[in-house]
Amino acid sequence: MSSDKTHLRGFASMDPVKQKLIASKGGKAAHEKGHAHEWTTEEAIEAGRKGGINSHKPGRRNNAIH
């Protein structure tokens, strides 16, 4: 197989609508089986706080934008 065709393979190369449909089915199945993590308000707050701290650390490429 030639390397110029590799961009035609995989989930990332699919139509965005099809990607969303497949991902949605996976999420629903995980919730039905009880395998999906459901965030509590406290967990979501903590995750957001950590993300904000990490995105503003010195040396981050996007610091100049903020």
ZIBEL-V619476 format. One record per residue. N is the residue number from 1. RES is the residue in one letter. PHI is phi in whole degrees, -180 to 180 (* if undefined). NEAR is the number of other C-alpha atoms within 12 Angstrom. Layout:
n=<N	N>
res=<RES	RES>
phi=<PHI	PHI>
near=<NEAR	NEAR>
This chain:
n=<1	2	3	4	5	6	7	8	9	10	11	12	13	14	15	16	17	18	19	20	21	22	23	24	25	26	27	28	29	30	31	32	33	34	35	36	37	38	39	40	41	42	43	44	45	46	47	48	49	50	51	52	53	54	55	56	57	58	59	60	61	62	63	64	65	66>
res=<M	S	S	D	K	T	H	L	R	G	F	A	S	M	D	P	V	K	Q	K	L	I	A	S	K	G	G	K	A	A	H	E	K	G	H	A	H	E	W	T	T	E	E	A	I	E	A	G	R	K	G	G	I	N	S	H	K	P	G	R	R	N	N	A	I	H>
phi=<*	-82	-71	-74	-97	-65	-70	-93	-114	91	-61	-66	-88	-74	-58	-56	-67	-67	-58	-63	-63	-64	-63	-64	-62	-64	-65	-64	-64	-64	-66	-64	-83	82	-95	-83	-85	-109	-74	-83	-59	-64	-64	-66	-63	-64	-64	-64	-64	-63	-63	-65	-65	-67	-76	-114	-73	-59	93	-76	-63	-85	-59	-66	-76	-74>
near=<8	7	8	8	10	12	13	14	13	11	17	16	14	16	14	12	13	14	16	15	15	17	17	14	14	16	18	16	14	15	14	12	11	11	12	13	14	13	12	10	10	11	13	14	13	14	15	15	14	14	13	14	14	16	18	17	15	12	10	13	12	12	14	11	8	11>
